[in-house]
């Protein structure tokens, strides 16, 4: 991991913990295993204020691009469990894939899939949900208007 551990925004950390506690049934063994790994990683994760989250960290509502050696390229968005929409590539934060990427950064590598059919993926791009607003704000702040 680029930062040595997962990195979470404080309120998202608590929200993910809540989702984990409410998830009393598991889709399958692999899903249960991923959630247990996420729980272990969260015990040593860094928790930061929203304004201190590095621009390349995957947060809820981030859009992520991953690629693999076999030519796999996928773009998806991490969302809360009640916002899942597979047709729009919106993946739950507590799904197998969501749990593997949340809190990670650009350049981090994950191993995804069932035993015997795993693929190695690299996170190649992260667009945080508020990055467009930050960019807009910066552009507006740098413009000077002269009024006559």
C-alpha positions as CSV (number, residue, x, y, z in Angstrom):
1,X,0.0,0.0,0.0
2,X,1.3,3.4,-1.0
3,X,0.7,5.0,2.4
4,X,1.5,1.9,4.5
5,X,-2.1,1.3,5.5
6,X,-5.6,2.1,4.3
7,X,-6.5,5.8,4.6
8,X,-10.1,6.7,5.5
9,X,-12.0,10.0,6.0
10,X,-13.2,9.8,9.6
11,X,-17.0,9.8,8.9
12,X,-16.6,7.2,6.1
13,X,-14.7,5.0,8.4
14,X,-17.6,5.0,10.9
15,X,-20.1,4.5,8.1
16,X,-18.2,1.4,6.7
17,X,-18.0,0.0,10.3
18,X,-21.8,0.4,10.5
19,X,-22.3,-1.3,7.2
20,X,-20.1,-4.2,8.3
21,X,-22.0,-4.7,11.5
22,X,-25.4,-4.6,9.7
23,X,-24.2,-7.1,7.1
24,X,-25.2,-10.3,9.0
25,X,-25.5,-12.4,5.8
26,X,-22.6,-13.0,3.4
27,X,-22.9,-13.5,-0.3
28,X,-20.4,-16.2,-0.4
29,X,-17.2,-17.4,1.3
30,X,-15.0,-15.1,-0.7
31,X,-17.2,-12.1,0.2
32,X,-17.0,-13.0,3.9
33,X,-13.2,-13.4,3.6
34,X,-12.8,-9.9,2.0
35,X,-14.9,-8.3,4.7
36,X,-12.8,-9.9,7.4
37,X,-9.6,-8.7,5.7
38,X,-11.1,-5.2,5.4
39,X,-11.9,-5.3,9.2
40,X,-8.3,-6.3,9.9
41,X,-7.0,-3.5,7.8
42,X,-9.3,-1.0,9.4
43,X,-7.9,-1.7,12.8
44,X,-4.6,-0.2,11.7
45,X,-5.9,2.3,9.1
46,X,-5.2,6.0,9.2
47,X,-8.2,8.2,9.8
48,X,-8.0,11.7,8.6
49,X,-10.3,14.8,8.3
50,X,-11.9,15.2,4.9
51,X,-9.7,18.1,4.0
52,X,-6.5,16.1,4.8
53,X,-7.3,13.1,2.5
54,X,-4.7,12.8,-0.2
55,X,-6.1,13.4,-3.7
56,X,-5.3,9.8,-4.8
57,X,-7.1,7.9,-2.1
58,X,-10.3,6.0,-2.9
59,X,-13.2,7.3,-0.9
60,X,-17.0,6.5,-1.1
61,X,-18.3,7.9,-4.4
62,X,-14.8,7.9,-6.0
63,X,-14.5,6.8,-9.6
64,X,-11.7,4.3,-10.0
65,X,-9.9,2.9,-13.0
66,X,-8.0,-0.4,-12.7
67,X,-6.0,-2.3,-15.2
68,X,-4.4,-5.8,-15.3
69,X,-1.6,-7.5,-17.2
70,X,-4.1,-9.4,-19.4
71,X,-5.5,-6.2,-20.8
72,X,-8.3,-5.8,-18.3
73,X,-9.4,-2.2,-18.0
74,X,-12.4,-1.3,-15.8
75,X,-13.9,1.9,-14.5
76,X,-16.4,1.9,-11.6
77,X,-17.6,4.0,-8.7
78,X,-17.6,2.9,-5.1
79,X,-20.9,3.7,-3.4
80,X,-22.8,3.0,-0.2
81,X,-24.8,-0.3,-0.2
82,X,-28.1,1.4,-0.9
83,X,-26.8,3.1,-4.1
84,X,-25.6,0.0,-6.0
85,X,-26.3,0.1,-9.7
86,X,-24.4,-2.5,-11.7
87,X,-25.6,-1.1,-15.1
88,X,-23.9,2.3,-14.2
89,X,-20.8,0.5,-12.7
90,X,-21.7,1.6,-9.1
91,X,-20.2,-1.0,-6.7
92,X,-20.9,-1.3,-3.0
93,X,-18.2,-0.4,-0.6
94,X,-18.8,-3.7,1.2
95,X,-18.8,-5.9,-1.9
96,X,-15.7,-8.0,-2.6
97,X,-14.3,-5.5,-5.1
98,X,-15.3,-2.4,-3.1
99,X,-13.8,-3.7,0.1
100,X,-10.5,-4.4,-1.7
101,X,-10.1,-0.9,-3.0
102,X,-11.6,1.4,-0.4
103,X,-8.9,3.4,1.4
104,X,-6.2,2.5,-1.2
105,X,-4.4,4.8,-3.6
106,X,-3.3,5.1,-7.2
107,X,-0.5,2.6,-7.8
108,X,-1.7,0.1,-5.2
109,X,-2.1,-3.4,-6.4
110,X,-5.0,-5.8,-5.5
111,X,-5.7,-9.4,-6.2
112,X,-9.3,-9.9,-7.1
113,X,-11.4,-13.1,-7.8
114,X,-11.9,-16.5,-6.4
115,X,-9.0,-18.8,-5.5
116,X,-7.6,-20.3,-8.6
117,X,-9.1,-17.5,-10.8
118,X,-7.5,-14.4,-9.3
119,X,-6.3,-11.5,-11.3
120,X,-3.8,-8.9,-10.3
121,X,-5.1,-5.3,-10.8
122,X,-3.4,-1.9,-10.4
123,X,-5.3,1.1,-9.4
124,X,-4.5,3.6,-12.3
125,X,-6.7,6.5,-11.6
126,X,-8.9,7.9,-8.8
127,X,-11.3,10.7,-9.1
128,X,-12.7,11.8,-5.8
129,X,-16.3,13.0,-5.7
130,X,-15.3,16.5,-4.6
131,X,-12.4,17.0,-6.9
132,X,-14.4,18.8,-9.6
133,X,-15.7,21.2,-7.0
134,X,-12.2,21.8,-5.6
135,X,-10.9,22.5,-9.1
136,X,-13.8,24.9,-9.8
137,X,-13.2,26.6,-6.6
138,X,-9.5,27.1,-7.3
139,X,-10.2,28.5,-10.8
140,X,-12.8,30.9,-9.4
141,X,-10.4,32.0,-6.6
142,X,-7.5,32.7,-9.1
143,X,-9.6,34.8,-11.4
144,X,-9.5,38.6,-10.8
145,X,-12.3,40.7,-12.1
146,X,-11.8,44.4,-12.6
147,X,-15.0,46.5,-12.2
148,X,-15.1,49.9,-13.7
